[in-house]
Amino acid sequence: HMLYHPRTGKEMVSVDGESCLKEAYGAILRGDFELALKWFRQAIELEPDNASYYYKASVTGARSGKTALAKAWAEKAVELAPDEPVYRMHLKALEARELIGEARVKLEMAEPRPEEAIPLLVRAKELDPLSAEARLLLGIAVKGIGDLRAAIGHLKEALQLDPQHAEARRLLAEWRKERRRLVKQYYHIHPN
């Protein structure tokens, strides 16, 4: 079957998967992720059993916000090379990102549903132990059900993973202040 150049539409002669990858990486360096994805598709079409092509395409898809496509390619990479830990880790990180998105929706509703977000975030944390975002949202969700102490703990974990996380820093300062106020209030009401 014929292969056509992703940008010009002209028929290509004697092209292999590796040269498609080189073109894809060139497109990435120029910031053209759409073109890069077209080149990855060409590479996959040429060598449909090459797990590394699916993995590389998936990473680019994920970076350009095409989560469903990235996940499908990651699943195919794992299916073709089940013993490759990097592919499995990447797939788990994508699954975690999906759960985090679902949880975020539940937390941002007009009537937030933290009790529904918590199990999604616990699972996301298991799938991607390095996700500061899962811990930040878990802190928000747990505070939403009234457990300020645990919420602060989740924020501290988020900051251990990403010390520069501005939202986690801001919330931690705010919640610590709130906790101090509550402790003072408690001891004012219940003196020794």
N, C-alpha and C positions, 0 to 999 in steps of 0.2 A: 504494500500500500504506500501511497505517496505521503511525504512529509512536507509541510509548508512552513516557511519562515514566519514566526509569530508576529513580527512587526510588518514585514513587507508583503506577506502572503504569497511570495514566490516559492516555487518548488525547490526543495533542497536536495542535493545529491551527496551521497556518501557521508552521512552524518551519523555519529555514534552518541551514546548516552553521555560519555565524558565531555565531548565538545559542547553538548547542550548544557551540562553543568557549568562549564566555563562561561558560557553566554549568560546563564542565570546569575552567576556570581558577579559578572560584569554589570548586569542590570541592577543588582542589589547595591553595588558600589555607587551607581549613578542615582540611587533612590527610586528606581522604577520597579516597584514590587509586583505590579500587574504583569509586566513583561517577564520578570523573573519567574513568576508562577507559570506562565505559558511555556517557558523553556523547561521548567521542571516537568510539566505535563508531557512535553516532547520526549524527555529522557525516559520517563516512565513508560510511554508508549513504545519506545524502542526496546527497553529492557524491563518488561512488566514483573520479572521475578527478582529485581534488584532492590532489596530492602532498604539499602542506604539512600536510594533516590527518594523513596517515599518518606523516609525520616527527614532528609534535608528539605524536601518540599514542605513537609509538615511544620518544621521550624519556621520557615519563611511565611507560611500561611498563618501561623499563630501570631507572628510579629506584625502581620499586616491586618490583623483583626478578623481573619476568615476562620473562626473557631471550628465550625462544623466540618469544613474541608480539612483543616489541620488535624482534627480528631480522626476523620476517616482515613487519612494517609498514615497517621501514627498507628492506628489499628492494623492497617495492612503491613506496615513495617514489622510490627510485633508478630503478626501471623506468619510472615515469611522468615523471620529470624527470632523465634521465641527465646533463645538463649542470650540475646543481646541486651544486657542490663540498661544501657543508655536509652534504647528505644522504649523499654518498659517504663523507665523513670519519666521520660518525656510524655508518654501516654497518661501516666498517673497525674502528672502536673496539669495536663489539659483537662482531665476529668475533674480535678480539684478546682480549676478555674471556672468550669461550668457550674459546679456546686456553689462556689462563692458568688457567682452571678445570680443564681436562684435565691440564695440567702439574702443578698443585697436587696432584691426586689421585695422580699417579705419584710425587711427592716425599713424600707423606704415607703411603704404603703401609707395611705392616710391614717389607717388604723394598723400600726406595726404589729407583726406577728413573730416576736422573738422566740416563742416556744417552738415554732415551726422552723425557724432559721437555725437553731442550735444543733439539731442532729445533722443537718447538711454541713455545717461548719466543722463539727467534730470529725465527720467523714473526710472533708477536704483537708483537714490538718493531718489525718492519717495518710492520705494519698500523697500529700506534698508537705513533708515535715519542715521545709524551708520557707513556707508561705507566711510572711508577716501579715499579709492582707487577711488570711483566714483567722489569725489570732486577734487582729484588730476588730474585725466584725464579730468574732465570738465574744470579745469583751463588751462590745455595744449590746449584743443580744442578751448576754448574761446580766448586764446592768438593767436591761429592759424588763427582766423578771425579778429584779430587786436584789441581786447579789452583788453589791458594790465591791466587796473584798475580792471575790473571784474575778470580777471584771478588771480590777486593777492588776491582778496577776496575769491575765491574758494580755493586757497592754504592755506589761514589763517584758513578756515573752516576745511580743511583736518588736519591741525596741532592741531586744538582744539580737534578733535576726536582721533588723534594719534600723541602726541607731539614728539615722537621719530622717526617719518617717515623721513628717511634720504633724500630721493629724494625730498619730499615737502620742506624740510628745504633748501636744496641746490638751488632749483629753486626759492624759495621765495627771497633768498639773491641776486641771479643773476638778477631776474626781478626788484627788488627794485633798484638795481644799474642802470639798464637800464632806469627805470622810472626817476631817479634823473638826468641822463645824458640827457634824452629827455626834462625834465623841464628846465634844465640849457640852453640847446640849444635853446628852445623856447624863453626864456627871453633874451638871447644874440641877437637873431634875432629881437625880438619885445621889445626893452627897453621902459620903461614907457613913 
